[in-house]
């Protein structure tokens, strides 16, 4: 059963770029080739599992950010490709561990690695992908970039621990800290690292940090909106899955702030009254409430700030694509 499901994904799938990826199609193809390389001596299971994980339908937003930013600084070279591949491999490794920790059996409608194999093999596979990503970033031969990479990994893992200790916590500062660690930090890594490679001045590096941070925050907020509004068959997990696990996201925060006096909301806030039926009602009420649009508006504010950070750069195919990508963050439905 496991062998068959892994082998189903072992063939490389052709990557279909979007309009905002057109200036870097060749480089993205090189990134894909790097991601699907088979290191000498790699276990056959790791090869099949890696191919499966890397062919699961992602749009390669993080390496796209990296390569488009590299275009801004005229550094679209092998170093940029190595960093872009490293960032995507890092992202993939975090998903392996996230699915295991959350006991998720599906991602994008496909069974997760932990659904098909043992816990120890899943952990080791995630660890191996972390190691591969570190090896790739080292090929950029830049100590500062390696420091950014390791610091980002620390931020991600520390954020995951914080999330475990803040379940059912309802406040915006905690939420914003969590989504920065979960998503925006890696977006910043993607954009800042090539500015470092390109020896950009402090102002341009700052602009890239702000761009990555703002669209990363917007991206995660929209993920959290889709958790309530997305089609279960497409997102591959139950609607409201975060809330069911005690993870309070922005739509839930907005809804609770506005409806705190409702008896069933009071029951939700009371641990002793927080039944499965109450949680289900919360999911349904949030999904149909103004809290969804309020969260989308917040994501738009982050996107606008990200767009403003591009104003100091000349209008090129790379900066225009970075701008278009910010619009996609809001428009996407998965």
Secondary structure, 3 states (H helix, E strand, C coil): CHHHHHHCCCCCCCCCCCHHHHHHHHHHHHHHHHHCCCCCCCCHHHHHHHHHHHCCCCCCHHHHHHHHHHHHCCCCCHHHHHHHHHHHHHHHHHHHHHHHHHCCCEECCEECHHHHCCHHHHHHHHHHHHHHHHHHHHCCCCHHHHHHHHHHHHHHHHHHHHHHCCCCCCCHHHHHHHHHHHHHHHHHHHHHHHHHHCCCCHHHHHHHHHHHHHHHHHHHHHHHHHHHHCCHHHHCCCCCHHHHCCCCCHHHHHHHHHCCCCHHHHHHHCHHHCCHHHHHHHHHHHHCCCHHHHHHHHHHHHHHHHHHCCCCCCCCHHHHHHHHHHHHHHHCCC
